[in-house]
């Protein structure tokens, strides 16, 4: 219930994913911070994390201009920790790479190679 509620707010941020005009409401910001805490607890307890929640966190990190944090977050993801072995949605990764290319804050080619070497299909 709580995770669903948090994901709902994160999804609202995703629906307004215009890179230059992304605004994160206070409620979405709180959900975002809480989502990190929940993921940490889930990992500690050995509970698998929803791939959709991870995707939404990545999108919001990018929308907030935290490209390097998004990249670091992706590097810390262990596919075995994702429920049903769900791979991150291509739309999340595409959005991240598009943002990185537009702002030139990170080498998108390096990100793509990293993701593909870890079994993710990036288009």
Phi, psi and omega in degrees: 000308180296316181297320178298317181296317179296314181299326179299315179292321177297321180297322178300321176295322180293320181298334178255051191273028176294122189298310184289330186246019182295127175236135181251117181291164180300321181295317179294322179296318177296318180297320179300311179296319180294324180299319177299316180297318180295318179298317178300315179296316180300317179296317179298324182272359179076024180265135180291147183259144180288128179300326179295321179294318178298316179300316181295324177296316179300315180298317181291323176302315180293316180299330179274004178081017182257061184300315182295322177296322178296316179298315179296321179297317179297318181297332182275354183283129176253119185305329180293340180276354183264129185301139180056023181055029182297129177273152180300140182296139180303328182297324179293314181291321178297317179298317179298310182295322178299316179296315181299320180292316182297317184268349180051043180262351182203153180281104183296329178296319178297318178297314181299314179299318179298313182296316181294324179291343178258016173089004179273140176266114182248124180250000000 
